[in-house]
Amino acid sequence: MSVPASTEEGKSAIVLRLGSLLALGAALVAGAVPATLALLSRRHLYGLAAGSRSVVATEGLLVAAGAVLGLLAFLCYRRAFGHLRHTDPWLAPVSLTCLIGSVGAIAVIVAGALVSGGSSAVTDCLGGRSTHALACLRSADPTTGYLVVAGFWLVWVGAVGLCVGLILSGRHFRRRAVVVGGILYAVLVVDVLVPFAGTLAAVPGTTEALVLAPFAAVAAPLLVYVGTPSSRPSSG
């Protein structure tokens, strides 16, 4: 016996809200907190030194923790889109891209854990500077460096599908905030490409490209959470 559409929509809304909270947590843990730590270490506050082994290890743990939250968010979003597949065939491939993003998040988790217990070669290469961080990592620990690169691109593919899925879900629920959240995720997806390239080599404009990223990373899941209906009345 098939499940009524209203029931599937209700399940989708619940999991979509949970996924947005997890995505918000991932943005704060892997973005806002490491950025604050980097700012404090650059100013040598609270005994922190930029590029020191303790700071690099802490940032690695934060990235891994954020990736765990991101993994859970991808799984929630995938399930939410799965509940609405009967309404839009495009949500089926979108669910697959979320699964790809989950694999990427696992790669980032492993890489972050390896960095947190890595050798001093990475910190020696950094020399107190965060530029070319990935290039230093690939030079000192090629396996971890390749994991980061692979994880980034898999997560990026998953994020592209996530944007499409949120826009389609917002149209289904007739909630503009969810659609706008999907558009903001799309802005973030484009915005992170330049800074990521800047971690590999000198790329002009990386600082300017980061201006929108923190706003989009926090505002997008907030809009999805606020915009997603808490319940869906049955039709008829």
RASUL-V420455 format. One record per backbone hydrogen bond with DSSP energy under -1.0 kcal/mol. NH is the residue of the N-H (numbers start at 1). CO is the residue of the C=O. Records with the same first field share a line. If there is no record, write none. Layout:
BEGIN
NH->CO ; CO
END
This chain:
BEGIN
8->4
9->5
10->6
11->7
12->8
13->9
14->10
15->11
16->12
17->13
18->14
19->15
20->16
21->17
22->18
23->19
24->20
25->21
26->22
27->23
28->24
29->25
30->26
32->27
33->28
35->31
36->32
37->33
38->34
39->35
40->36
41->37
42->38
43->39
44->41
45->40
48->45
50->41
52->49
56->52
57->53
58->54
59->55
60->56
61->57
62->58
63->59
64->60
65->61
66->62
67->63
68->64
69->65
70->66
71->67
72->68
73->69
74->70
75->71
76->72
77->73
78->74
79->75
80->76
81->77
82->78
83->79
85->82
87->84
88->84
91->88
92->89
94->90
95->91
96->92
97->93
98->94
99->95
100->96
101->97
102->98
103->99
104->100
105->101
106->102
107->103
108->104
109->105
110->106
111->107
112->108
113->109
114->110
115->111
116->112
118->115
124->120
125->121
126->122
127->123
129->126
133->130
135->199
136->132
137->133
138->134
139->135
140->136
141->137
145->141
146->142
147->143
148->144
149->145
150->146
151->147
152->148
153->149
154->150
155->151
156->152
157->153
158->154
159->155
160->156
161->157
162->158
163->159
164->160
165->161
166->162
167->163
168->164
169->165
170->166
171->167
172->168
173->169
175->170
179->175
180->176
181->177
182->178
183->179
184->180
185->181
186->182
187->183
188->184
189->185
190->186
191->187
192->188
196->192
197->193
198->194
200->197
201->197
209->205
211->208
216->212
217->213
218->214
219->215
220->216
222->218
223->219
224->220
225->221
226->222
227->223
228->224
END
